[in-house]
Amino acid sequence: MSPRRNKVMSEALREELAEELGVAGIVRQEGWGGVSSRDCGNLVKLAIERAEKLLQSER
């Protein structure tokens, strides 16, 4: 069994991003394992974009 990794994103943020990307229905029905790799990559990309905007606005 591999050690658990610390979560970087809150569950609320993950759900918000899933809604924005249109995969929230899949998450509700099948869990995160039902989301395609491409959609997971897009979710990460969107999270990074948001973090970058937040950092820029703090400058």
C-alpha positions in Angstrom: 0.0 0.0 0.0 1.4 3.4 -1.0 1.5 6.3 1.4 -1.3 8.9 1.0 -0.3 12.2 -0.5 -1.4 15.4 1.1 -4.3 17.0 -0.8 -3.3 20.2 -2.6 -6.9 21.2 -3.7 -9.9 21.3 -1.4 -12.8 19.1 -2.3 -14.9 22.2 -2.8 -12.5 23.6 -5.4 -12.3 20.3 -7.2 -16.1 20.2 -7.4 -16.3 23.8 -8.6 -13.7 23.1 -11.4 -15.6 19.9 -12.3 -18.8 21.9 -12.7 -17.0 24.5 -14.9 -15.5 21.7 -17.1 -18.8 19.9 -17.4 -17.7 16.7 -15.7 -19.5 17.1 -12.4 -22.2 14.6 -13.4 -19.6 12.0 -14.0 -18.0 12.7 -10.6 -21.4 12.4 -8.8 -22.3 9.1 -10.6 -19.0 7.3 -10.8 -16.6 9.2 -8.6 -13.3 10.7 -9.7 -12.2 7.4 -11.2 -14.8 7.8 -13.9 -13.3 11.1 -15.2 -11.1 10.7 -18.2 -7.4 11.4 -18.1 -7.9 14.3 -20.5 -10.5 15.9 -18.3 -8.4 15.4 -15.2 -5.5 17.1 -17.1 -7.9 20.0 -18.0 -9.0 20.3 -14.4 -5.3 20.6 -13.3 -4.6 23.1 -16.0 -7.6 25.2 -14.9 -6.5 25.0 -11.3 -3.0 26.2 -12.2 -4.5 29.1 -14.2 -6.5 30.2 -11.3 -3.6 30.0 -8.9 -1.4 32.1 -11.3 -4.2 34.7 -11.5 -4.4 34.8 -7.7 -0.7 35.2 -7.4 -0.6 38.0 -10.0 -3.4 39.9 -8.2 -1.5 39.8 -4.9 1.5 41.6 -6.4 
